[in-house]
Amino acid sequence: MRRFVRPLVLTALAACCGAALAAGTDAAPLGHLPTWAQPESYKLSFKVDPKQENYSGSTTIRVKLAQASDFIWLHGKDLKVSKVTVTDAAGKKHEGKYTVAAEKEGVAKVDLGAKLDGEITVAIDFTAPLNKQLQGLYKVSHEGIPYAMTQMEPVSARYAFPGFDEPSFKVPFDISLTIPSDDQGVANTAQVKEEKAGAGWKTLTFSTTKPLPTYLVAFAVGPWDVVKGPDITPTQYRSTATPLRGIAAKGEGHRMQHVLGETNSIIHTLEDYYGFGYP
């Protein structure tokens, strides 16, 4: 009877391995996301009140598919998704579906509603808690006053919004913030528009960023002191002056004067060292 044990065990192992390999084609990627789906740009909109415990947002990603697929993988952690709309290359809209695939790693599967290829747009509406662990979009208080701000490094952008949260994906971002009327909002780039957004709210729109990885997306909401600094003067690497300001918690703006005064020489030194102008 003993001679039958090894063949039976090997057969069972082969069957199990075959099943695992077959299932692996749809297994959630726990390391890098596959590169056949590449982001090309983002539009991020957030409605944030630091006095609340949650915020809402929408992420619209233009994605290029190098192969036909009826799903893509994204990063997202602790997000509650309410709606996914997919627009194909011909402009036709499809109802998508967002499913958490690996909760610990923050990986989600987005069903596209049809097998698509080429350029598509994926729009995702969601809500999330203001993080308490200084990750993603988080909440802190200074002298009892709440603020909301971001910390996306190294892979914490997935707490703030769904996306391709890896540094190899560098694309432009358009950011808008709907915030309480008496708060200040700041982001990576200059504000280009302010509009009323209902009683007690306003929407701030910021200019398009340079191509960035998700870990460099940054914005903040609160009753900030905004202190104008001296412009950073042009150099051989940068032909125009760069406006400078400091952002501090309410009542702390006076502390910014020294560092604002030194920033011009610091940036000049860095530009000389690296041989290019800072945007």
Number of C-alpha atoms within 10 A of each C-alpha: 4 5 7 8 9 10 10 11 11 11 11 12 12 12 12 12 12 12 11 12 12 11 10 11 9 10 13 17 18 12 9 10 18 11 12 13 22 20 21 18 21 22 16 19 21 21 19 25 23 25 16 12 14 16 17 21 22 21 20 22 23 19 21 19 18 13 11 13 16 13 19 19 21 24 25 29 22 18 20 15 20 12 14 22 18 26 20 20 14 9 10 9 17 16 14 20 18 22 15 22 20 17 13 10 17 21 26 22 21 21 20 25 17 16 12 18 17 15 18 23 22 23 20 24 20 19 19 19 18 27 20 12 11 15 21 26 27 22 25 17 13 9 8 7 13 17 22 21 23 25 22 22 15 14 19 23 28 26 26 28 29 29 22 25 26 19 14 12 16 19 16 18 25 18 24 24 24 24 23 23 16 11 15 18 26 21 21 18 18 13 16 10 11 14 11 13 14 11 8 10 17 20 20 21 21 20 16 18 17 14 14 16 19 27 20 17 19 18 18 22 23 25 18 20 17 18 17 15 18 16 16 20 15 14 14 12 14 16 10 13 12 14 12 14 14 17 16 17 17 15 11 13 16 12 12 18 15 10 12 18 14 11 16 18 12 12 15 19 12 13 17 13 9 10 11 13 17 12 8
